[in-house]
Amino acid sequence: MRPLHPLLKVALFVAFLFLLCELFIYYLVIIQCSWPTIKSDNNDALRAFFISDTHLLGSRQGHWFDKLRREWQMTRAFQSAMTILNPDAVFVLGDLTDEGKWASDYEFDATVRRFWTMFYHNSDVDFNVVAGNHDIGFHDVIEPNRQHRFEVKFKTPSVQVLTIKDNVFVLVNSITMETDMCSMCSTATEQLRRASMQLNCTKYGSTNGQISDSKSSKECDSIQKLPKVAPILLQHYPLWRVSDAMCTGVDAAPPNERYEKFRPGYGALPLDASQRLLSWIQPRLVISGHTHYNCYVVHDGDVPEISVPSFSWRNLNNPSIVLATISKDKYEIGKCFLPQESTVKMIYIIGVLTLAIWFLLNVKKLKKSLVGKS
């Protein structure tokens, strides 16, 4: 067998290095992840992904290569995870776009099409999203058109109650949860009220969550009942907390950001709005995004909240997917870390250095082969 030409060896090495860093590494890392287990687990348990803050770039922010690179990374990570872990449901917790609050309808539509291409999934996967401030704007500068087009394109109202495998989820557009009775907030409050009545009728047989009387019982007759299970609240903003000072873990906020105080309605949902959600929904778990970092907080002594880190390498060196195995009375949370940006860069550097050393050691052979070829 004739030995490979030196330049063919170089081409094969470069191709392998590229495929390793841009394709195979996602499978190699994600295959190490596994679903958290529940004691006496069975096939009825729901397995769900939670990701947040994908921040698909538009025409204003970032360089074209930055946009191309980040979207490729998120596509490969998501599709690899879907293949390996095969979830029943996927939830994206806001800031799907980076420039939705500014984009024209044409540009927003183009971004939405890219989103659905990147996050393609089979029809048997229950895929849902909530709005974030980058999608429609902060509360005090939002335009009704921005909110409306997001709801139409992603088929998600301000408040939505979902039942998946006998588990109840309440999805909330947290931008509309302010208590100042603005027009969009009034509409969202009414939707939240109806969701609360549905939950109360299921749990108590009463629309107000108190001892059932004939009037409230009659009102419940026309309301669709849900599985008798405490709901899980999903939204973009975290519930009110002063800062991320209590957050820990390798993907928590860095020390220089961890102690910065949140501004109500910008860093976290205001206290009064947070209390209303906890009172009206009575969730067993809250899952949110927005901060770009991991955090675990307990509200009112018994309601845990998990903040999901950003899914984009533009925001983190070590993005992750939150994995949840959920039954009617239990849940377990895990995390699947994705390839670190620093690791990929290091592999490229080692590959280039290896190639450079090989060239130096084989310069005579290369010259001889090129002269012979000429």
C-alpha positions, 0 to 999 in steps of 0.5 A, spaced: 500 500 500 502 506 498 503 511 503 499 517 504 501 524 501 503 528 506 498 534 504 493 529 504 495 527 511 494 534 513 487 535 510 485 529 513 488 532 520 484 538 519 478 535 517 478 531 523 480 537 528 474 541 525 469 535 525 471 534 532 470 541 535 464 543 531 460 536 531 462 530 535 464 534 541 457 535 542 455 528 542 461 526 546 459 531 552 452 530 552 452 522 552 455 523 559 448 526 561 443 522 564 436 523 567 435 524 574 431 519 577 425 518 582 424 513 587 419 508 584 419 511 578 415 509 572 414 510 565 408 515 566 414 520 569 415 526 565 422 528 562 423 535 560 428 540 558 429 547 560 433 552 557 433 560 556 436 566 553 438 563 547 438 571 544 438 570 537 442 576 534 439 580 529 442 586 525 444 591 530 448 587 535 454 583 534 458 581 528 456 576 523 461 571 525 459 571 532 451 570 530 453 564 525 458 561 530 453 562 536 447 559 532 451 553 530 453 551 537 446 552 539 443 548 533 448 542 534 447 542 542 440 542 542 439 537 536 445 532 539 441 533 546 434 531 543 437 525 539 441 522 546 436 524 551 429 524 547 425 528 552 418 529 552 417 536 553 422 542 552 421 549 555 424 555 553 424 561 558 424 567 554 429 572 550 429 567 544 431 573 540 436 578 542 433 584 538 425 583 538 424 589 542 427 593 536 426 589 530 421 590 524 416 585 523 420 583 517 426 582 521 422 579 527 419 574 522 426 572 519 429 571 526 423 566 528 424 562 522 431 561 524 429 559 531 424 554 529 430 551 524 435 551 530 430 548 535 427 543 530 423 537 534 419 531 532 411 532 533 411 528 539 415 533 543 411 538 547 415 544 545 413 551 549 416 558 550 415 564 554 416 571 552 422 575 555 424 582 555 428 582 549 423 579 545 418 584 546 421 590 551 421 592 558 414 593 561 415 601 561 417 601 553 413 595 550 409 596 544 402 592 544 405 590 537 411 587 539 407 583 544 402 581 539 406 578 534 410 574 539 404 571 542 402 570 534 408 567 532 409 562 538 402 561 539 403 563 547 398 568 551 400 572 557 398 566 561 397 559 559 395 553 563 398 546 560 397 539 562 403 534 560 402 527 563 398 529 568 403 534 570 400 542 570 404 547 568 403 555 568 406 559 563 407 566 564 409 572 560 412 576 566 413 582 563 405 583 563 405 581 571 406 588 573 401 591 578 400 598 575 394 596 571 396 598 564 392 595 559 397 589 557 397 588 565 390 588 566 389 583 560 394 578 563 391 579 570 384 577 568 388 571 564 391 569 571 385 570 575 382 565 570 388 560 571 387 561 579 380 559 578 381 553 574 386 551 579 382 552 585 376 549 582 380 543 581 383 543 588 378 546 593 372 545 589 371 553 590 373 559 585 376 562 591 380 557 594 376 557 600 371 552 603 366 551 597 359 554 597 353 553 593 355 559 588 362 558 587 361 550 586 356 552 581 361 557 578 366 551 578 361 547 574 363 550 567 370 550 569 375 545 566 378 541 571 385 539 571 389 533 574 389 534 582 397 536 582 400 542 585 402 546 578 409 548 576 410 556 574 414 557 568 416 565 566 422 569 564 423 573 570 425 570 577 421 572 582 423 577 587 430 577 590 435 582 592 441 579 588 444 573 586 448 573 593 445 566 595 447 563 588 452 558 588 455 553 583 460 553 577 455 556 573 452 561 578 454 569 577 461 571 578 463 574 584 463 581 581 456 581 579 453 576 584 452 582 589 449 587 584 442 589 587 436 587 582 432 593 580 424 591 580 421 589 574 428 589 570 433 584 574 427 580 577 419 581 578 417 586 583 415 583 590 408 585 589 407 581 583 411 575 585 407 575 592 401 575 587 403 569 583 405 565 589 398 566 592 394 565 586 398 559 583 401 556 589 406 552 585 410 547 588 416 549 583 418 555 580 423 555 574 425 562 570 431 565 566 433 572 565 439 572 569 443 568 565 446 564 571 444 558 575 441 560 582 437 556 587 432 560 591 426 558 596 420 563 597 416 563 603 419 557 606 417 552 601 417 554 594 423 553 591 425 556 584 431 555 579 434 560 575 436 557 568 443 559 565 443 562 558 443 557 553 448 561 549 456 561 549 455 568 547 453 569 555 457 563 558 463 559 557 459 553 560 452 553 558 447 547 560 440 544 560 436 543 566 433 536 566 427 535 570 424 528 571 417 530 574 411 526 576 404 528 580 407 528 587 415 528 586 420 531 581 428 531 581 432 536 577 439 535 574 443 539 569 447 537 563 453 541 561 455 542 554 462 543 551 465 549 554 468 554 549 475 554 553 475 547 551 474 547 544 479 553 543 484 549 547 483 543 542 484 548 536 490 551 539 493 544 541 491 541 534 494 547 530 501 547 534 501 539 533 500 541 525 506 546 526 510 541 529 509 536 524 511 541 519 517 543 522 519 535 523 517 534 516 519 540 512 524 536 508 519 530 506 514 536 504 519 539 499 521 533 496 514 531 495 512 537 492 519 538 487 517 530 485 510 532 483 512 538 479 
